[in-house]
Amino acid sequence: MKRKYLMGIAMLLAALTLTSCNDFLDITPTGKVIAKTGKEYRALLTYEYKNFPEDRGLSTLRSDEMTLSKDATSTEDYDSYFDIWAWNDLKQQSTTVSFGWRRYYHAIYIANYIIEHQTNITEATSDEINQLVGEAYMMRAYCHFLLANLYADPYTHCNPATTRGI
């Protein structure tokens, strides 16, 4: 009987201990802004527009639109773009420019955040919220489109049932 009593007290103390720290995680980090207003969500999306990757032009190097030669190219450009032009993806030089796939996924993350939290946006009209969410859907779709075109195997050259995508 004494053992059951002690176990009961231990469970009660554990329950109190675990529930008493609930608001500990609700602290807003210092120096960080967690978007709440329409203006803050707009600033978040505008930041993504401003920093959107501009590397799609690098895919031109892999087409027949461009020829890369040491005679007609500066040494810096030749070292930066030769591996892309030569389709050398496995053992690139350290000077080779890389595609910015992480930036695309960051833009998708921000778009998803806006879409997911659209009901929490304050100090904005429903038209402003709809505009913001619509832009987030468009940004997410555009990023997926670009990622698929830059990194996924062409649909006609693979087995869709087994080939991985983005």
C-alpha positions as CSV (number, residue, x, y, z in Angstrom):
1,M,0.0,0.0,0.0
2,K,2.9,2.4,0.9
3,R,4.5,1.7,-2.5
4,K,1.2,2.6,-4.4
5,Y,1.0,5.8,-2.4
6,L,4.6,6.8,-3.2
7,M,4.1,6.0,-6.9
8,G,1.0,8.1,-6.9
9,I,2.8,11.0,-5.4
10,A,5.7,10.6,-7.9
11,M,3.3,10.6,-10.8
12,L,1.5,13.7,-9.4
13,L,4.9,15.5,-9.1
14,A,5.9,14.4,-12.6
15,A,2.6,15.7,-14.0
16,L,3.0,19.0,-12.2
17,T,6.6,19.4,-13.3
18,L,5.9,18.7,-17.0
19,T,2.9,21.0,-17.2
20,S,4.4,23.9,-15.3
21,C,6.9,24.7,-18.1
22,N,4.3,25.1,-20.8
23,D,4.8,28.9,-21.3
24,F,8.6,28.6,-21.2
25,L,8.6,28.0,-25.0
26,D,6.2,30.9,-25.7
27,I,9.0,33.5,-25.3
28,T,9.6,35.6,-28.4
29,P,13.3,35.5,-29.3
30,T,15.3,38.7,-28.8
31,G,16.0,40.6,-32.0
32,K,13.6,38.5,-34.1
33,V,10.3,39.5,-35.6
34,I,7.6,36.9,-35.8
35,A,5.1,38.1,-38.4
36,K,1.7,38.9,-37.1
37,T,0.4,41.9,-39.1
38,G,-0.3,42.1,-42.7
39,K,2.6,44.6,-43.1
40,E,5.1,42.1,-41.5
41,Y,3.9,39.2,-43.7
42,R,4.2,41.5,-46.8
43,A,7.8,42.4,-45.7
44,L,8.5,38.7,-45.4
45,L,7.3,38.0,-49.0
46,T,9.0,41.1,-50.4
47,Y,12.3,39.9,-48.9
48,E,11.9,36.6,-50.9
49,Y,11.2,38.5,-54.1
50,K,14.3,40.6,-53.5
51,N,16.5,37.6,-52.8
52,F,15.0,35.2,-55.4
53,P,17.7,33.1,-57.1
54,E,19.0,34.4,-60.4
55,D,20.8,31.2,-61.5
56,R,18.4,30.1,-64.2
57,G,20.7,31.7,-66.8
58,L,23.3,29.1,-65.9
59,S,21.3,26.5,-67.7
60,T,22.0,28.3,-71.0
61,L,25.5,27.0,-70.6
62,R,24.2,23.5,-71.1
63,S,22.3,24.2,-74.3
64,D,23.6,24.8,-77.8
65,E,23.1,28.6,-77.4
66,M,26.6,29.1,-76.1
67,T,30.2,28.0,-76.7
68,L,32.8,28.3,-74.0
69,S,36.4,28.6,-75.1
70,K,39.6,29.8,-73.3
71,D,40.4,32.1,-76.2
72,A,37.1,34.1,-76.0
73,T,36.5,33.9,-72.3
74,S,38.3,35.5,-69.3
75,T,40.1,33.1,-67.0
76,E,37.8,33.9,-64.1
77,D,34.6,33.2,-66.2
78,Y,36.1,30.1,-67.7
79,D,37.0,28.6,-64.3
80,S,33.6,29.5,-62.9
81,Y,31.5,28.1,-65.8
82,F,33.5,25.4,-67.6
83,D,32.2,22.5,-65.5
84,I,28.6,23.5,-66.0
85,W,29.2,23.8,-69.8
86,A,31.0,20.4,-69.9
87,W,28.3,18.7,-67.8
88,N,30.8,17.8,-65.2
89,D,28.6,17.5,-62.1
90,L,30.4,14.8,-60.2
91,K,33.9,16.3,-59.8
92,Q,33.5,20.1,-60.2
93,Q,36.4,22.5,-59.5
94,S,36.1,24.5,-56.3
95,T,35.8,27.7,-58.5
96,T,32.7,26.5,-60.3
97,V,29.5,28.5,-59.7
98,S,26.7,26.5,-58.2
99,F,23.0,26.6,-58.7
100,G,21.1,28.0,-55.8
101,W,18.7,25.2,-55.1
102,R,18.6,26.1,-51.3
103,R,17.2,29.5,-52.0
104,Y,14.3,27.9,-53.9
105,Y,13.5,25.7,-51.0
106,H,13.7,28.8,-48.6
107,A,11.2,30.6,-50.8
108,I,8.9,27.6,-50.7
109,Y,9.3,27.5,-46.9
110,I,8.3,31.2,-46.6
111,A,5.4,30.7,-49.0
112,N,4.2,27.7,-47.0
113,Y,4.5,29.7,-43.8
114,I,2.3,32.5,-45.2
115,I,-0.3,30.0,-46.5
116,E,-0.4,28.1,-43.3
117,H,-0.7,31.2,-41.1
118,Q,-3.2,33.1,-43.2
119,T,-5.9,33.0,-40.6
120,N,-3.5,34.5,-38.0
121,I,-2.7,37.7,-40.0
122,T,-3.9,40.8,-38.2
123,E,-4.2,44.5,-39.3
124,A,-5.0,43.6,-42.9
125,T,-8.2,43.6,-44.9
126,S,-9.4,40.3,-46.4
127,D,-8.4,41.5,-49.9
128,E,-4.9,42.2,-48.7
129,I,-4.7,38.8,-47.1
130,N,-6.0,37.1,-50.2
131,Q,-3.5,39.0,-52.3
132,L,-0.7,37.9,-50.0
133,V,-1.7,34.3,-49.9
134,G,-2.3,34.2,-53.7
135,E,1.3,35.5,-54.2
136,A,2.6,32.9,-51.8
137,Y,0.8,30.1,-53.8
138,M,2.3,31.5,-57.0
139,M,5.8,31.7,-55.6
140,R,5.6,28.1,-54.3
141,A,4.4,26.8,-57.6
142,Y,7.0,28.8,-59.6
143,C,9.8,27.5,-57.3
144,H,8.6,23.9,-57.8
145,F,8.5,24.5,-61.6
146,L,12.0,25.8,-61.7
147,L,13.4,23.1,-59.4
148,A,11.8,20.4,-61.6
149,N,13.2,22.0,-64.7
150,L,16.7,22.5,-63.3
151,Y,17.2,19.3,-61.3
152,A,14.6,16.6,-62.1
153,D,15.1,14.0,-64.9
154,P,13.1,14.8,-68.0
155,Y,9.7,13.0,-67.8
156,T,10.3,11.3,-71.2
157,H,13.7,9.9,-70.2
158,C,12.8,8.2,-66.9
159,N,10.4,5.7,-65.3
160,P,7.9,7.9,-63.4
161,A,7.1,5.1,-61.0
162,T,10.6,4.8,-59.7
163,T,12.5,8.0,-60.6
164,R,12.9,10.5,-57.7
165,G,11.9,14.0,-58.2
166,I,12.1,17.2,-56.2
